[in-house]
Amino acid sequence: LLFGFYDGFFGPGTGSFKIFAFLCIGFDFICSAANARALNFASNLAAALLFMYFGLVNYAYAIPMGIAMILGAYFGTKMALSKGVAYVKPLFILMTAILIGKQLLDLLKN
């Protein structure tokens, strides 16, 4: 319920929170990331269907972005499975730190 509220109201970082939650209940990192992605996909699909129902989708942007996201997910998954946790975990922490830093800079600018 909390993840759903946060994802619907704010959005960014929900996947990271889900990964941390799966790690806390005993999943390994790759399994946590995979489960978080599956939940994010379901959430995004529901949102997309709702926006499509109300005619609020700009398909000129949505289709190329969707294709790019599918390709990124495919190649990212292949890399994560081939290189393993030793590569993925530090990359995840680095990217999370960069995104938190960006959010803080944006907050301080305003």
C-alpha positions in Angstrom: 0.0 0.0 0.0 2.8 2.4 0.9 4.8 1.6 -2.2 1.7 2.0 -4.4 0.9 5.4 -2.8 4.5 6.6 -3.2 4.7 5.3 -6.8 1.4 7.0 -7.8 2.0 10.3 -6.0 5.8 10.8 -6.5 7.2 8.0 -8.6 11.0 8.3 -8.8 12.9 5.9 -6.6 10.1 3.4 -6.1 12.1 0.6 -7.7 15.0 1.3 -5.3 12.7 1.1 -2.3 11.3 -2.1 -3.6 14.8 -3.6 -4.0 15.7 -2.6 -0.5 12.4 -4.1 0.8 13.1 -7.4 -1.0 16.7 -7.4 0.4 15.4 -6.9 3.9 13.1 -10.0 3.7 16.0 -12.2 2.5 16.1 -12.1 -1.3 19.5 -11.8 -3.0 20.3 -8.7 -5.0 19.6 -10.0 -8.5 16.3 -11.6 -7.3 15.3 -8.4 -5.5 16.0 -6.3 -8.6 14.0 -8.8 -10.8 11.0 -8.8 -8.5 11.1 -5.0 -8.1 11.1 -4.7 -11.9 8.1 -7.0 -12.3 6.2 -4.9 -9.7 7.2 -1.7 -11.5 6.1 -3.1 -14.8 2.7 -3.9 -13.4 2.3 -0.4 -11.9 3.5 1.3 -15.1 1.2 -0.9 -17.3 -1.8 0.1 -15.1 -0.9 3.8 -15.3 -0.4 3.5 -19.1 -3.8 1.9 -19.6 -5.5 4.6 -17.5 -3.8 7.4 -19.4 -4.7 5.7 -22.7 -8.3 5.3 -21.6 -8.5 9.1 -21.0 -6.7 9.9 -24.2 -3.8 11.6 -22.5 -0.9 9.7 -24.2 1.3 11.5 -26.8 2.2 8.4 -28.9 5.0 10.3 -30.8 6.9 10.4 -27.5 5.6 7.3 -25.9 6.4 4.7 -28.6 10.1 5.7 -29.1 10.5 5.9 -25.3 8.9 2.5 -24.8 11.2 0.9 -27.4 14.2 2.5 -25.8 13.1 1.3 -22.3 12.6 -2.3 -23.6 16.0 -2.3 -25.2 17.6 -0.9 -22.1 15.9 -3.5 -19.9 16.9 -6.3 -22.2 20.6 -5.4 -22.4 20.8 -4.4 -18.8 19.4 -7.8 -17.8 21.8 -9.6 -20.0 24.7 -7.6 -18.4 23.5 -8.2 -14.9 23.1 -11.9 -15.4 26.5 -12.3 -17.1 28.5 -10.0 -14.7 26.7 -10.9 -11.5 26.1 -9.2 -8.2 29.7 -8.1 -7.8 29.2 -5.7 -10.8 25.5 -4.8 -10.4 25.4 -3.9 -6.7 28.1 -1.2 -6.8 26.6 0.2 -10.0 23.2 0.4 -8.3 24.6 2.1 -5.3 26.6 4.6 -7.5 23.5 5.5 -9.6 21.3 5.8 -6.5 23.8 8.2 -5.0 24.0 10.3 -8.2 20.2 10.5 -8.4 19.9 11.5 -4.7 22.6 14.2 -5.3 20.7 15.5 -8.3 17.5 15.7 -6.4 19.2 17.5 -3.6 20.8 20.0 -6.0 17.4 20.6 -7.7 15.8 21.1 -4.2 18.5 23.6 -3.2 18.2 25.6 -6.5 14.5 26.3 -5.8 
